[in-house]
Amino acid sequence: MWVFQTEKHHMSASIEEKGYARHEVLASTDWVAEHLEDPAVRHIESNEDTLLYAAGHIPGAVHVDWTSDLNDQIRRDYITREGFEGLMSRIGATPETTVVFYGDKNNWWACYAFWVFQLFGHKNARVMDGGRVKWEKEGRPLTREVPSYPRAQYTASDRSDKAERAFRDDVLAHMQAKGQLVDVRSPEEYAGTRMHMPDYPNEGALRGGHIPGARSIPWARAINPEDGTFKTAAELRKIYVDEKGLTPGEPTVTYCRIGERSSHTWFALKYLLGFPNVRNYDGSWTEWGNMVNVPIEK
Amino acid sequence: MATLPPKLQDVLDTFDMFPDRADRTNMLLSYADQFREVPPEVATRPFDASHQVPQCESDAYVWAMKEPDGTLRLHFAVENPSGVSAKALAAILDRTLSGLPAEEVANVDCSIVERVFRQNISMGKGMGLMAMVNAVQALARRASRS
């Protein structure tokens, strides 16, 4: 069995061989396993399922929860500079610490956390390719022991939304200029026949459909379903460029329902395919589908 | 709402006593650890698709066996190794409802899911967990008529 696994492992391409524009943003499960006790590295689990981290996580990994850690608790917005500094202190990370995100659902929430970290300019950030599912399938260790790190001193700059985040007025202007928009929701949500994700509750948009001109490219198409890893650059290019007609050099906005699935596509376009200008519209359909007097296509 | 079976009511009351998220997480994990899969004398893989809970991403299955005295014995399988919530709910349902008359089990509806999981209910989980309770309720109704 061991020999079989070893052979299988060698058959799959290493991250460096997958042709990505910025391959260093992905860490392999092997790399993570080799850096479990590296004080310069902090592994961060971010999940949709709030029980999963407590049920077992990578030894030494800390938990960052998207609702309680990354969102402002009053406004619909992200944490402020002070909030981010507090979070980083809690997990014992300095600006020099390499943070490696991983999680459930093919790293959907890991990419979301990665994206929020970029609003604060924490560039030493990576995503573990394959996330929890790959780590588990490889039979690697999980623990329930919650680590504690000495509080670190972290001085962040103010959150800068401009480069990576699009707001409703930006999106309206972008749409009117016929800019590239990628709707990463399910085809049914895109078509307006369904107001929520399959098997998820309706979280309240008054209108169904999509932003005019948006192309429908469900987020999970970027993933190999068997092990949660990203497809190779050639495979991604085939989907996003050849099949869907995106132009890598053009400014691009991704959106979904609240901006989490679309941060996954934002990650793939920006780092794996090297699109120079991609922003995530976190207002997404829960904002657009409720706004008065904005155009909608069905 | 119909009166809940006393053991289930006790569990819900206990959860109500712990508003803190970390406490509730630990309680749910301890139930998940007590989860026992359906024994082979009731079902073996591949499980019959008619026992699969619809909408449950944890790939859960449920069986309700009627004993000669009219009581029900519930059994579950959760195929997704990350299905911690489904295992916790299955363990709670088994511990509190197995051994009761089918008519009593049929009174339990999916509103208990929110009371058990509260802030631990992640977006994608709620529908599947409620579908698990609905599946138990449907089997109990059928058993009470037979």
Interface residues (C-beta under 8 A of the other chain):
Chain A: N47 E48 D49 T50 L51 L52 A54 A55 D104 K105 R132 V133 E136 R144 M197 D199 Y200 P201 E203
Chain B: R21 T25 N26 L28 L29 A32 Q55 E57 P81 S82 V84 S85 A88 Q119 N120 I121 S122 M123 G124 K125 G126 M127 G128
